C-alpha cells in the first residue's frame, strides 16, 4: 500500500468507490492475522481485536441504516437495539458468530461495508440524516465510514502485529471533508491519526478530545 506524502489538500469529493477501497484494503490486511491473536487488545482500545471488528462493522451498518429510510430521522438514530455482550464491551447491533472464526468475522465486516457503499451510491446527494456530530449527507457518511475503517484498522494492526499504511490520497480526501482545520502541510496519514487522537504530529500537541465536521458542503 502506498505511503503518505504531503501536498495540496484540494481534493475531489469522497465517493462510494473510496469507501469500498478502504474496506477491501482493511479486510485484506486483517486476513493476515494469526487466528490466536484476535483475543488480544486492539492497540490503545479497551476492546479486544474481535470486538473492535464487530464495532467497525456496526459503525458501517449504522451509517447505512441512517441513510435507509425514505425520510431519514434528523434528531435520532434509526432505533435498532444496540447491546453489550460484556461490561465495557462495544454496544452493537451487529455481532459475528464466533463459531465462524476470523474468516466469518471478516465476512461480517466486508458485508457491512458493502451495505454502506450501496447506500452511498444510491441515496440522493440532497439527503440529510442524523449523526451525533451533526446531520450529514451521503458523501459525509462515506467519509465517516472511511475514517472509522482506516483508524480502527490502525488499532487492529497494532494489536495483531500487522503493517497498515493506507493510501495518502484517500486520507487526504477525508481530511478535507471531515477535518477542514487539520494541518495541510503534513503527511495525510499521520495527520489523520493526529486528528483522531491516536498520534502526535510535529509542531502540534496530541489531541485529548476530537470530533469531525460532517456538515454538508456547498
C-alpha atoms as one frame of an Amber mdcrd trajectory, in Angstrom:
protein
   0.000   0.000   0.000   1.223   3.440  -0.807   2.784   5.600   1.865   1.701
   9.116   2.764   3.016  12.256   1.143   2.298  15.861   1.985   0.678  18.070
  -0.615  -2.288  20.122  -1.671  -5.482  19.063   0.122  -7.805  20.436  -2.586
  -9.300  17.074  -3.466 -12.350  15.704  -5.302 -15.407  14.527  -3.404 -15.302
  11.404  -1.288 -17.069   8.604  -3.163 -18.563   5.165  -2.662 -15.539   3.786
  -4.540 -13.254   5.366  -1.928 -15.216   3.665   0.830 -15.143   0.322  -0.967
 -11.375   0.635  -1.377 -10.888   1.365   2.329 -12.935  -1.662   3.370 -11.255
  -4.004   0.896  -7.769  -2.870   1.954  -8.709  -3.359   5.594 -10.087  -6.849
   5.043  -7.019  -7.830   3.020  -4.662  -6.773   5.815  -6.719  -8.344   8.600
  -6.784 -11.678   6.786  -3.054 -11.896   7.534  -3.624 -12.040  11.302  -2.847
 -15.309  13.080  -6.004 -16.933  14.497  -4.748 -16.826  18.082  -4.191 -13.044
  18.022  -7.845 -11.992  17.928  -8.334 -12.133  21.688  -5.619  -9.509  22.327
  -6.315  -5.804  22.814  -6.697  -3.613  19.738  -3.955  -1.040  20.243  -4.885
   1.529  22.881  -8.557   0.492  22.926 -10.189  -1.354  25.807 -11.739  -3.852
  23.379 -10.128  -6.970  22.037  -9.492  -7.290  18.315 -12.613  -9.382  17.677
 -14.819  -6.822  19.425 -13.154  -3.989  17.512 -14.008  -5.563  14.151 -17.581
  -6.017  15.370 -17.637  -2.344  16.391 -16.297  -1.243  12.997 -18.845  -3.452
  11.240 -21.545  -1.925  13.405 -20.400   1.607  12.518 -20.633   0.864   8.802
 -24.010  -0.833   9.207 -25.368   2.025  11.330 -24.311   4.662   8.787 -26.022
   2.680   6.035 -29.130   2.359   8.195 -29.266   6.115   8.793 -29.497   6.684
   5.046 -32.053   3.895   4.560 -35.474   5.438   5.310 -37.090   7.497   2.556
 -37.156  10.328   5.082 -34.176   9.720   7.390 -34.529  10.915  11.001 -32.694
  14.160  11.734 -32.968  14.043  15.535 -32.014  10.462  16.422 -30.558   7.215
  15.187 -32.731   4.639  13.449 -33.841   2.662  16.542 -32.074  -0.662  16.228
 -31.355  -2.346  19.552 -27.690  -1.984  20.488 -26.361  -4.175  23.276 -23.098
  -5.023  25.016 -22.027  -8.646  25.242 -19.914  -7.879  28.328 -19.424  -4.892
  30.666 -17.144  -2.409  28.922 -17.572  -4.003  25.517 -18.891  -2.117  22.478
 -22.643  -1.576  22.239 -23.512  -3.097  18.861 -26.460  -4.177  16.794 -24.023
  -6.276  14.748 -22.303  -9.298  16.298 -20.400 -12.018  14.449 -20.987 -15.719
  15.100 -17.793 -16.765  16.869 -18.126 -20.326  15.637 -17.429 -18.977  12.127
 -13.951 -17.911  13.227 -11.917 -14.950  11.961 -12.874 -15.652   8.343 -16.547
 -15.278   9.259 -15.807 -12.140  11.281 -14.188 -10.518   8.258 -17.153 -11.512
   6.098 -19.332  -9.562   8.530 -17.026  -6.553   8.139 -17.000  -6.801   4.349
 -20.789  -7.207   4.180 -21.405  -4.238   6.477 -19.081  -2.118   4.376 -20.888
  -3.192   1.217 -24.206  -2.047   2.703 -22.846   1.452   3.257 -21.201   1.506
  -0.173 -24.551   0.633  -1.759 -26.421   3.285   0.234 -23.895   5.990  -0.671
 -24.196   5.035  -4.348 -27.995   5.109  -4.420 -29.019   7.829  -1.941 -29.706
  11.251  -3.495 -26.958  13.744  -2.598 -29.526  16.168  -1.141 -30.485  13.611
   1.549 -29.660  14.533   5.135 -29.546  12.124   8.077 -28.722  12.283  11.765
 -25.278  11.840  13.243 -24.269  12.704  16.783 -21.728  15.209  15.395 -24.402
  16.855  13.232 -26.607  15.940  10.291 -24.720  14.893   7.175 -25.183  13.793
   3.572 -24.219  10.581   1.722 -20.728  11.871   0.959 -20.275  12.736   4.626
 -21.342   9.264   5.719 -18.939   7.750   3.178 -16.118   9.850   4.626 -17.107
   8.857   8.177 -17.079   5.203   7.172 -13.606   5.601   5.679 -12.236   7.277
   8.801 -13.750   4.572  11.008 -12.217   1.912   8.766  -8.759   3.450   8.490
  -8.274   4.320  12.153  -9.810   1.157  13.590  -7.688  -0.902  11.213  -4.751
   1.030  12.682  -5.885  -0.043  16.159  -6.290  -3.623  14.970  -2.965  -3.713
  13.134  -1.265  -2.555  16.326  -2.927  -5.321  18.332  -2.459  -8.007  15.691
   1.132  -7.157  14.765   0.370  -6.137  11.180   1.609  -3.313   8.946  -1.008
  -0.742   7.891  -0.243   2.299   5.716  -3.316   3.380   3.726  -3.119   5.444
   0.537  -2.218   9.097   1.003  -4.842  10.378  -1.445  -7.618   8.557   0.399
  -6.503  10.013   3.735  -6.227  13.449   2.174  -9.776  13.436   0.813 -11.337
  12.511   4.140  -9.235  15.112   5.935 -10.576  17.789   3.613 -14.143  16.539
   4.044 -14.249  15.951   7.805 -11.271  17.776   9.332 -11.000  21.050   7.395
  -8.950  22.678  10.167  -6.311  19.945  10.260  -2.782  20.895   9.180  -2.422
  20.798   5.407   1.388  20.769   5.122   1.921  17.410   6.842   1.647  13.865
   5.532  -2.036  12.885   5.289  -1.912   9.543   7.137  -0.046  10.787  10.243
  -2.296  13.856  10.151  -5.421  11.695  10.162  -4.062   9.719  13.117  -3.364
  13.014  14.892  -6.860  14.364  14.056  -8.422  11.262  15.640  -6.336  11.463
  18.801  -4.116   8.491  18.021  -0.711  10.049  17.414   1.447  13.104  17.859
   2.221  15.395  14.938   5.368  17.526  14.851   4.524  21.064  15.906   1.047
  20.116  17.123   0.132  18.832  20.601  -1.553  15.450  20.763  -5.339  15.785
  20.926  -7.148  14.523  24.009 -10.594  15.217  22.530 -11.597  15.393  18.894
 -14.549  15.329  16.532 -15.104  15.627  12.823 -17.288  18.098  10.952 -19.748
  16.174   8.787 -21.633  19.306   7.735 -22.702  19.003   4.086 -20.526  21.133
   1.837 -21.994  23.639  -0.591
